[in-house]
């Protein structure tokens, strides 16, 4: 990435890989959204949290609060970042480890659902399955209007 040298220098000088507590967006979220796999790798190697979430007050808790880096890398089609996050232990079901937060959201979407919703390729689904995603967690409503694609068929086969 274009900022890799700067990021590495800052991390080596002791910068927090999770960013500032005063900033809403962590460096991991930014790298995952931008698809900067090299910066993401360095942040994770320096101990950044893999399942980080946007900082929002409890009263503002909604589905957006659980949009972690795995979610972002899927939505923005950054397969290398998606794979790297899973290799570093990202939660393959919700990409959110805050149980209280998940409990407050009426129908939290799993990463599998998000991948199907955004038309991610079957390679995303296969990675989630390989890394232990619960294939029965997503609520699938399949009718005549459901777009049949390779990713959906792979998930149905895994069930």
N, C-alpha and C positions, 0 to 999 in steps of 0.2 A: 504494500500500500504506500500511498504518497506520504504518509505521516509515520511510517514504521520506525525510521531512525530516531525521530523525536520521541516517540512513545517508549522505545527501548532505553534511550538515554534517561528519560524521566523515571522509568521503573527502576533502573539501576541506581539512580540517585535517591531512591526511597519513596517515590510517589505511590500512593495507594492505588492498586489496580482496580479497586471498586469505585474510584473517583471521589469527589467531595460529597460530604453529607449535606451540603447546602445546594447541591445540584440535583434536579429531578431525574435526570437521565444518566445512567451509569455508562462508562466506556464500553462495557460488554454489549449493552443494548444498542449503542450507536454502531459498533463494529459489525454486529449481526445484521442490523438494518441496512447498512451500507455495503455489506458483502465483503468486508475487508478481513479475509481469513488470516493473513499474516499478523495483523494487529491483534485480532481475536486470540490467536495462538499464544502470542507473547503475554497478553493479559491473563490468560488462563494458567500459563506456566508460572506467572508471578503470584498466583493464588486468588485471582478474581473469582467471585461467586458465579457458578454456571447457571443457576436458576434465579438470578436476580430479577426483580420486577420493578416497574416504575414506582416512584415514591408518591403515593397519594394518601391523603388523610383517611382514616377509617370511615368517616361519614360519606366519603365519595367513592367507596368501594363499589366497583361494578366489573363487568367482564374485562374492561381495559386494564384493570389493575393486575390481571393475571397474564397479560401479554408479555411473556418473557422472551429471551433471545431466540429460543427454539421456534417459537411462534413467528417472530419477525423474520427469521431466516427462511422459513417456509413461505410466508406470504410474499416476500420479496424475491423468491426463487434463487436463494443462495445455497445451493446444495453442499458446497465445500464447508461452509459455516455450519450448516445443519448437521453434517456428519461429525465435524470436529466437536461440537457441543455435546452430542451423544457420546462420543468417545471420552469426553471429560465428565460424564455422569449426569447429564441433563435428564430431568424427569420426562420420560417419553409419553406420559399420559396427559398431564395438564401443564407441564413446565411451570408449575407453581407449587411451592412446598408449604405455603401458608394455609393450613387447614381451616383456620377461622375465616380467612378471606374466601376460600372456596365455598364454605358453608353459607356465606352471606349472598352469594351469587345464585340467582334463581336456577338457571340452567347453564352451568359453565361448559364451554366447548372444549373437547379434548383436542390434542394436536392432530390426531387422526381426522377428526371432523373438519378442522381448519384446512388440512391438506386437501380433503375432498372438495370443500367449499370453494377453495381458491384454484382448483384445477391443477394441483401439483402432480407431477408424474409419479408412476408406480415406484420409482426408486426411493421416494420419500416414505411411502407406505412400507416398503420392504425394510428400510432402515429402522423405522419405528417398531415393526414386528421383531426384527432381529435384536433390538435393544430392549425387548420385554414389554412393549405397550400392550395394554389389555384390549384385545380386539373386540371384546363384548361391551366395553364402556361406551363407545359412541352410540347415540341414538340414531339409528338409520331409518328414515321413512322412505321406502322405495316404492314408487308407483310408476305409472306410464310416463310421467313428466320427468322422472329422474334420468339425468344424462348418464348412460352406461359408458364407462371408460375403463381402461386397463387398471387404474388405481383402485376403483371401486370393486372391480372383479377380484383383484388380489386380496382385498380386505375380506370380501365375502368368502373367498376360498379358505382364508386363514381361520375363519370362524368354524 
